[in-house]
Amino acid sequence: MHNAVSGKTVKRPKHIPQRTCVGCRQVLPKRSLVRVARGPDGVQVDPTGKRAGRGAYLHDQRTCWEKGLKGALAHALKTNLKPADLDLLVGYMQTLPEEPAGTGVEQ
């Protein structure tokens, strides 16, 4: 991009996609959240963020997953979570920390 007045090149800041955690409703950069995708093969955790299908985002902490699994995640994915989907998501949730690293304060 060129500035017409000074003739200097103006460097724009890099665009960082923002997403909302369905558990706590906090808006953060997409890369700091975990994507859950609903595709033809069911609901799955999508660590790459590139799986085909409708996606929803959650923090990588258990409190947000607990809130999300109560209904907000199913609503965001526009589906009813099947027992197999819930088992998969709860299994993933069990691997997450109780609270964000380094804070000690619940959001």
Chimera marker file (.cmm) of the C-alpha trace (Angstrom):
<marker_set name="trace">
<marker id="1" x="0.000" y="0.000" z="0.000" r="1" g="1" b="0" radius="0.5"/>
<marker id="2" x="1.338" y="3.417" z="-0.915" r="1" g="1" b="0" radius="0.5"/>
<marker id="3" x="0.727" y="6.749" z="0.812" r="1" g="1" b="0" radius="0.5"/>
<marker id="4" x="-0.076" y="9.283" z="-1.923" r="1" g="1" b="0" radius="0.5"/>
<marker id="5" x="1.030" y="12.329" z="0.117" r="1" g="1" b="0" radius="0.5"/>
<marker id="6" x="4.480" y="11.250" z="1.316" r="1" g="1" b="0" radius="0.5"/>
<marker id="7" x="5.228" y="8.558" z="-1.266" r="1" g="1" b="0" radius="0.5"/>
<marker id="8" x="6.204" y="6.142" z="1.512" r="1" g="1" b="0" radius="0.5"/>
<marker id="9" x="4.954" y="2.593" z="1.783" r="1" g="1" b="0" radius="0.5"/>
<marker id="10" x="2.502" y="2.189" z="4.656" r="1" g="1" b="0" radius="0.5"/>
<marker id="11" x="2.598" y="-1.201" z="6.341" r="1" g="1" b="0" radius="0.5"/>
<marker id="12" x="-0.791" y="-2.337" z="7.577" r="1" g="1" b="0" radius="0.5"/>
<marker id="13" x="-0.984" y="-4.426" z="10.736" r="1" g="1" b="0" radius="0.5"/>
<marker id="14" x="-1.542" y="-8.128" z="10.047" r="1" g="1" b="0" radius="0.5"/>
<marker id="15" x="-5.180" y="-9.168" z="10.321" r="1" g="1" b="0" radius="0.5"/>
<marker id="16" x="-5.748" y="-11.583" z="13.215" r="1" g="1" b="0" radius="0.5"/>
<marker id="17" x="-9.055" y="-13.490" z="13.019" r="1" g="1" b="0" radius="0.5"/>
<marker id="18" x="-11.135" y="-13.214" z="16.192" r="1" g="1" b="0" radius="0.5"/>
<marker id="19" x="-13.501" y="-15.884" z="17.547" r="1" g="1" b="0" radius="0.5"/>
<marker id="20" x="-15.813" y="-16.092" z="20.555" r="1" g="1" b="0" radius="0.5"/>
<marker id="21" x="-15.543" y="-18.866" z="23.145" r="1" g="1" b="0" radius="0.5"/>
<marker id="22" x="-19.024" y="-20.420" z="23.413" r="1" g="1" b="0" radius="0.5"/>
<marker id="23" x="-18.353" y="-21.215" z="27.089" r="1" g="1" b="0" radius="0.5"/>
<marker id="24" x="-17.472" y="-17.785" z="28.485" r="1" g="1" b="0" radius="0.5"/>
<marker id="25" x="-18.312" y="-15.539" z="25.475" r="1" g="1" b="0" radius="0.5"/>
<marker id="26" x="-14.856" y="-13.911" z="25.520" r="1" g="1" b="0" radius="0.5"/>
<marker id="27" x="-13.529" y="-12.782" z="22.113" r="1" g="1" b="0" radius="0.5"/>
<marker id="28" x="-9.927" y="-13.851" z="21.463" r="1" g="1" b="0" radius="0.5"/>
<marker id="29" x="-7.597" y="-14.578" z="18.557" r="1" g="1" b="0" radius="0.5"/>
<marker id="30" x="-8.685" y="-17.724" z="16.721" r="1" g="1" b="0" radius="0.5"/>
<marker id="31" x="-5.368" y="-19.493" z="17.358" r="1" g="1" b="0" radius="0.5"/>
<marker id="32" x="-5.760" y="-19.282" z="21.141" r="1" g="1" b="0" radius="0.5"/>
<marker id="33" x="-9.015" y="-21.290" z="21.089" r="1" g="1" b="0" radius="0.5"/>
<marker id="34" x="-9.824" y="-24.954" z="20.374" r="1" g="1" b="0" radius="0.5"/>
<marker id="35" x="-12.171" y="-25.587" z="17.443" r="1" g="1" b="0" radius="0.5"/>
<marker id="36" x="-14.893" y="-28.210" z="17.568" r="1" g="1" b="0" radius="0.5"/>
<marker id="37" x="-16.288" y="-29.116" z="14.144" r="1" g="1" b="0" radius="0.5"/>
<marker id="38" x="-19.531" y="-30.776" z="13.061" r="1" g="1" b="0" radius="0.5"/>
<marker id="39" x="-18.938" y="-32.591" z="9.808" r="1" g="1" b="0" radius="0.5"/>
<marker id="40" x="-20.396" y="-35.519" z="7.899" r="1" g="1" b="0" radius="0.5"/>
<marker id="41" x="-18.622" y="-37.927" z="10.277" r="1" g="1" b="0" radius="0.5"/>
<marker id="42" x="-20.028" y="-36.324" z="13.460" r="1" g="1" b="0" radius="0.5"/>
<marker id="43" x="-18.660" y="-33.848" z="15.988" r="1" g="1" b="0" radius="0.5"/>
<marker id="44" x="-14.903" y="-33.849" z="16.539" r="1" g="1" b="0" radius="0.5"/>
<marker id="45" x="-12.224" y="-31.746" z="18.193" r="1" g="1" b="0" radius="0.5"/>
<marker id="46" x="-10.328" y="-29.964" z="15.417" r="1" g="1" b="0" radius="0.5"/>
<marker id="47" x="-6.846" y="-28.966" z="16.672" r="1" g="1" b="0" radius="0.5"/>
<marker id="48" x="-5.744" y="-27.858" z="13.183" r="1" g="1" b="0" radius="0.5"/>
<marker id="49" x="-8.772" y="-25.604" z="12.681" r="1" g="1" b="0" radius="0.5"/>
<marker id="50" x="-9.050" y="-26.776" z="9.072" r="1" g="1" b="0" radius="0.5"/>
<marker id="51" x="-11.551" y="-29.659" z="9.222" r="1" g="1" b="0" radius="0.5"/>
<marker id="52" x="-14.552" y="-29.235" z="6.932" r="1" g="1" b="0" radius="0.5"/>
<marker id="53" x="-17.860" y="-28.453" z="8.582" r="1" g="1" b="0" radius="0.5"/>
<marker id="54" x="-19.483" y="-26.007" z="10.950" r="1" g="1" b="0" radius="0.5"/>
<marker id="55" x="-17.208" y="-24.970" z="13.782" r="1" g="1" b="0" radius="0.5"/>
<marker id="56" x="-17.432" y="-23.536" z="17.279" r="1" g="1" b="0" radius="0.5"/>
<marker id="57" x="-14.622" y="-22.417" z="19.569" r="1" g="1" b="0" radius="0.5"/>
<marker id="58" x="-13.781" y="-22.981" z="23.237" r="1" g="1" b="0" radius="0.5"/>
<marker id="59" x="-10.903" y="-22.030" z="25.541" r="1" g="1" b="0" radius="0.5"/>
<marker id="60" x="-8.459" y="-24.797" z="26.373" r="1" g="1" b="0" radius="0.5"/>
<marker id="61" x="-9.680" y="-24.927" z="29.972" r="1" g="1" b="0" radius="0.5"/>
<marker id="62" x="-12.200" y="-27.206" z="31.610" r="1" g="1" b="0" radius="0.5"/>
<marker id="63" x="-14.543" y="-24.514" z="32.975" r="1" g="1" b="0" radius="0.5"/>
<marker id="64" x="-15.370" y="-23.224" z="29.480" r="1" g="1" b="0" radius="0.5"/>
<marker id="65" x="-15.918" y="-26.771" z="28.176" r="1" g="1" b="0" radius="0.5"/>
<marker id="66" x="-18.270" y="-27.559" z="31.064" r="1" g="1" b="0" radius="0.5"/>
<marker id="67" x="-20.345" y="-24.460" z="30.285" r="1" g="1" b="0" radius="0.5"/>
<marker id="68" x="-20.243" y="-25.152" z="26.548" r="1" g="1" b="0" radius="0.5"/>
<marker id="69" x="-21.341" y="-28.779" z="26.891" r="1" g="1" b="0" radius="0.5"/>
<marker id="70" x="-24.459" y="-27.679" z="28.806" r="1" g="1" b="0" radius="0.5"/>
<marker id="71" x="-25.972" y="-26.479" z="25.527" r="1" g="1" b="0" radius="0.5"/>
<marker id="72" x="-24.084" y="-23.540" z="24.051" r="1" g="1" b="0" radius="0.5"/>
<marker id="73" x="-21.808" y="-25.789" z="21.981" r="1" g="1" b="0" radius="0.5"/>
<marker id="74" x="-24.710" y="-27.768" z="20.497" r="1" g="1" b="0" radius="0.5"/>
<marker id="75" x="-26.500" y="-24.508" z="19.713" r="1" g="1" b="0" radius="0.5"/>
<marker id="76" x="-23.421" y="-23.017" z="18.007" r="1" g="1" b="0" radius="0.5"/>
<marker id="77" x="-22.944" y="-26.199" z="15.950" r="1" g="1" b="0" radius="0.5"/>
<marker id="78" x="-26.684" y="-26.271" z="15.111" r="1" g="1" b="0" radius="0.5"/>
<marker id="79" x="-27.035" y="-29.906" z="16.118" r="1" g="1" b="0" radius="0.5"/>
<marker id="80" x="-28.016" y="-32.164" z="18.972" r="1" g="1" b="0" radius="0.5"/>
<marker id="81" x="-24.939" y="-33.805" z="20.471" r="1" g="1" b="0" radius="0.5"/>
<marker id="82" x="-25.227" y="-37.589" z="20.343" r="1" g="1" b="0" radius="0.5"/>
<marker id="83" x="-23.994" y="-39.695" z="23.289" r="1" g="1" b="0" radius="0.5"/>
<marker id="84" x="-20.922" y="-40.753" z="21.246" r="1" g="1" b="0" radius="0.5"/>
<marker id="85" x="-20.140" y="-37.079" z="20.498" r="1" g="1" b="0" radius="0.5"/>
<marker id="86" x="-20.516" y="-36.178" z="24.175" r="1" g="1" b="0" radius="0.5"/>
<marker id="87" x="-18.230" y="-39.052" z="25.211" r="1" g="1" b="0" radius="0.5"/>
<marker id="88" x="-15.551" y="-37.826" z="22.797" r="1" g="1" b="0" radius="0.5"/>
<marker id="89" x="-15.847" y="-34.197" z="23.951" r="1" g="1" b="0" radius="0.5"/>
<marker id="90" x="-15.918" y="-35.056" z="27.660" r="1" g="1" b="0" radius="0.5"/>
<marker id="91" x="-12.862" y="-37.279" z="27.150" r="1" g="1" b="0" radius="0.5"/>
<marker id="92" x="-11.019" y="-34.350" z="25.561" r="1" g="1" b="0" radius="0.5"/>
<marker id="93" x="-12.221" y="-32.008" z="28.325" r="1" g="1" b="0" radius="0.5"/>
<marker id="94" x="-10.719" y="-34.309" z="30.985" r="1" g="1" b="0" radius="0.5"/>
<marker id="95" x="-7.250" y="-33.636" z="29.527" r="1" g="1" b="0" radius="0.5"/>
<marker id="96" x="-7.606" y="-29.864" z="29.997" r="1" g="1" b="0" radius="0.5"/>
<marker id="97" x="-6.510" y="-27.782" z="33.005" r="1" g="1" b="0" radius="0.5"/>
<marker id="98" x="-9.113" y="-26.569" z="35.511" r="1" g="1" b="0" radius="0.5"/>
<marker id="99" x="-8.128" y="-22.919" z="35.001" r="1" g="1" b="0" radius="0.5"/>
<marker id="100" x="-5.937" y="-20.934" z="32.592" r="1" g="1" b="0" radius="0.5"/>
<marker id="101" x="-2.200" y="-21.302" z="33.115" r="1" g="1" b="0" radius="0.5"/>
<marker id="102" x="-0.577" y="-18.672" z="35.300" r="1" g="1" b="0" radius="0.5"/>
<marker id="103" x="-3.694" y="-16.808" z="36.494" r="1" g="1" b="0" radius="0.5"/>
<marker id="104" x="-5.251" y="-18.430" z="39.540" r="1" g="1" b="0" radius="0.5"/>
<marker id="105" x="-8.335" y="-16.245" z="38.935" r="1" g="1" b="0" radius="0.5"/>
<marker id="106" x="-11.485" y="-17.668" z="37.393" r="1" g="1" b="0" radius="0.5"/>
<marker id="107" x="-12.917" y="-15.696" z="34.498" r="1" g="1" b="0" radius="0.5"/>
<link id1="1" id2="2" r="1" g="1" b="0" radius="0.2"/>
<link id1="2" id2="3" r="1" g="1" b="0" radius="0.2"/>
<link id1="3" id2="4" r="1" g="1" b="0" radius="0.2"/>
<link id1="4" id2="5" r="1" g="1" b="0" radius="0.2"/>
<link id1="5" id2="6" r="1" g="1" b="0" radius="0.2"/>
<link id1="6" id2="7" r="1" g="1" b="0" radius="0.2"/>
<link id1="7" id2="8" r="1" g="1" b="0" radius="0.2"/>
<link id1="8" id2="9" r="1" g="1" b="0" radius="0.2"/>
<link id1="9" id2="10" r="1" g="1" b="0" radius="0.2"/>
<link id1="10" id2="11" r="1" g="1" b="0" radius="0.2"/>
<link id1="11" id2="12" r="1" g="1" b="0" radius="0.2"/>
<link id1="12" id2="13" r="1" g="1" b="0" radius="0.2"/>
<link id1="13" id2="14" r="1" g="1" b="0" radius="0.2"/>
<link id1="14" id2="15" r="1" g="1" b="0" radius="0.2"/>
<link id1="15" id2="16" r="1" g="1" b="0" radius="0.2"/>
<link id1="16" id2="17" r="1" g="1" b="0" radius="0.2"/>
<link id1="17" id2="18" r="1" g="1" b="0" radius="0.2"/>
<link id1="18" id2="19" r="1" g="1" b="0" radius="0.2"/>
<link id1="19" id2="20" r="1" g="1" b="0" radius="0.2"/>
<link id1="20" id2="21" r="1" g="1" b="0" radius="0.2"/>
<link id1="21" id2="22" r="1" g="1" b="0" radius="0.2"/>
<link id1="22" id2="23" r="1" g="1" b="0" radius="0.2"/>
<link id1="23" id2="24" r="1" g="1" b="0" radius="0.2"/>
<link id1="24" id2="25" r="1" g="1" b="0" radius="0.2"/>
<link id1="25" id2="26" r="1" g="1" b="0" radius="0.2"/>
<link id1="26" id2="27" r="1" g="1" b="0" radius="0.2"/>
<link id1="27" id2="28" r="1" g="1" b="0" radius="0.2"/>
<link id1="28" id2="29" r="1" g="1" b="0" radius="0.2"/>
<link id1="29" id2="30" r="1" g="1" b="0" radius="0.2"/>
<link id1="30" id2="31" r="1" g="1" b="0" radius="0.2"/>
<link id1="31" id2="32" r="1" g="1" b="0" radius="0.2"/>
<link id1="32" id2="33" r="1" g="1" b="0" radius="0.2"/>
<link id1="33" id2="34" r="1" g="1" b="0" radius="0.2"/>
<link id1="34" id2="35" r="1" g="1" b="0" radius="0.2"/>
<link id1="35" id2="36" r="1" g="1" b="0" radius="0.2"/>
<link id1="36" id2="37" r="1" g="1" b="0" radius="0.2"/>
<link id1="37" id2="38" r="1" g="1" b="0" radius="0.2"/>
<link id1="38" id2="39" r="1" g="1" b="0" radius="0.2"/>
<link id1="39" id2="40" r="1" g="1" b="0" radius="0.2"/>
<link id1="40" id2="41" r="1" g="1" b="0" radius="0.2"/>
<link id1="41" id2="42" r="1" g="1" b="0" radius="0.2"/>
<link id1="42" id2="43" r="1" g="1" b="0" radius="0.2"/>
<link id1="43" id2="44" r="1" g="1" b="0" radius="0.2"/>
<link id1="44" id2="45" r="1" g="1" b="0" radius="0.2"/>
<link id1="45" id2="46" r="1" g="1" b="0" radius="0.2"/>
<link id1="46" id2="47" r="1" g="1" b="0" radius="0.2"/>
<link id1="47" id2="48" r="1" g="1" b="0" radius="0.2"/>
<link id1="48" id2="49" r="1" g="1" b="0" radius="0.2"/>
<link id1="49" id2="50" r="1" g="1" b="0" radius="0.2"/>
<link id1="50" id2="51" r="1" g="1" b="0" radius="0.2"/>
<link id1="51" id2="52" r="1" g="1" b="0" radius="0.2"/>
<link id1="52" id2="53" r="1" g="1" b="0" radius="0.2"/>
<link id1="53" id2="54" r="1" g="1" b="0" radius="0.2"/>
<link id1="54" id2="55" r="1" g="1" b="0" radius="0.2"/>
<link id1="55" id2="56" r="1" g="1" b="0" radius="0.2"/>
<link id1="56" id2="57" r="1" g="1" b="0" radius="0.2"/>
<link id1="57" id2="58" r="1" g="1" b="0" radius="0.2"/>
<link id1="58" id2="59" r="1" g="1" b="0" radius="0.2"/>
<link id1="59" id2="60" r="1" g="1" b="0" radius="0.2"/>
<link id1="60" id2="61" r="1" g="1" b="0" radius="0.2"/>
<link id1="61" id2="62" r="1" g="1" b="0" radius="0.2"/>
<link id1="62" id2="63" r="1" g="1" b="0" radius="0.2"/>
<link id1="63" id2="64" r="1" g="1" b="0" radius="0.2"/>
<link id1="64" id2="65" r="1" g="1" b="0" radius="0.2"/>
<link id1="65" id2="66" r="1" g="1" b="0" radius="0.2"/>
<link id1="66" id2="67" r="1" g="1" b="0" radius="0.2"/>
<link id1="67" id2="68" r="1" g="1" b="0" radius="0.2"/>
<link id1="68" id2="69" r="1" g="1" b="0" radius="0.2"/>
<link id1="69" id2="70" r="1" g="1" b="0" radius="0.2"/>
<link id1="70" id2="71" r="1" g="1" b="0" radius="0.2"/>
<link id1="71" id2="72" r="1" g="1" b="0" radius="0.2"/>
<link id1="72" id2="73" r="1" g="1" b="0" radius="0.2"/>
<link id1="73" id2="74" r="1" g="1" b="0" radius="0.2"/>
<link id1="74" id2="75" r="1" g="1" b="0" radius="0.2"/>
<link id1="75" id2="76" r="1" g="1" b="0" radius="0.2"/>
<link id1="76" id2="77" r="1" g="1" b="0" radius="0.2"/>
<link id1="77" id2="78" r="1" g="1" b="0" radius="0.2"/>
<link id1="78" id2="79" r="1" g="1" b="0" radius="0.2"/>
<link id1="79" id2="80" r="1" g="1" b="0" radius="0.2"/>
<link id1="80" id2="81" r="1" g="1" b="0" radius="0.2"/>
<link id1="81" id2="82" r="1" g="1" b="0" radius="0.2"/>
<link id1="82" id2="83" r="1" g="1" b="0" radius="0.2"/>
<link id1="83" id2="84" r="1" g="1" b="0" radius="0.2"/>
<link id1="84" id2="85" r="1" g="1" b="0" radius="0.2"/>
<link id1="85" id2="86" r="1" g="1" b="0" radius="0.2"/>
<link id1="86" id2="87" r="1" g="1" b="0" radius="0.2"/>
<link id1="87" id2="88" r="1" g="1" b="0" radius="0.2"/>
<link id1="88" id2="89" r="1" g="1" b="0" radius="0.2"/>
<link id1="89" id2="90" r="1" g="1" b="0" radius="0.2"/>
<link id1="90" id2="91" r="1" g="1" b="0" radius="0.2"/>
<link id1="91" id2="92" r="1" g="1" b="0" radius="0.2"/>
<link id1="92" id2="93" r="1" g="1" b="0" radius="0.2"/>
<link id1="93" id2="94" r="1" g="1" b="0" radius="0.2"/>
<link id1="94" id2="95" r="1" g="1" b="0" radius="0.2"/>
<link id1="95" id2="96" r="1" g="1" b="0" radius="0.2"/>
<link id1="96" id2="97" r="1" g="1" b="0" radius="0.2"/>
<link id1="97" id2="98" r="1" g="1" b="0" radius="0.2"/>
<link id1="98" id2="99" r="1" g="1" b="0" radius="0.2"/>
<link id1="99" id2="100" r="1" g="1" b="0" radius="0.2"/>
<link id1="100" id2="101" r="1" g="1" b="0" radius="0.2"/>
<link id1="101" id2="102" r="1" g="1" b="0" radius="0.2"/>
<link id1="102" id2="103" r="1" g="1" b="0" radius="0.2"/>
<link id1="103" id2="104" r="1" g="1" b="0" radius="0.2"/>
<link id1="104" id2="105" r="1" g="1" b="0" radius="0.2"/>
<link id1="105" id2="106" r="1" g="1" b="0" radius="0.2"/>
<link id1="106" id2="107" r="1" g="1" b="0" radius="0.2"/>
</marker_set>
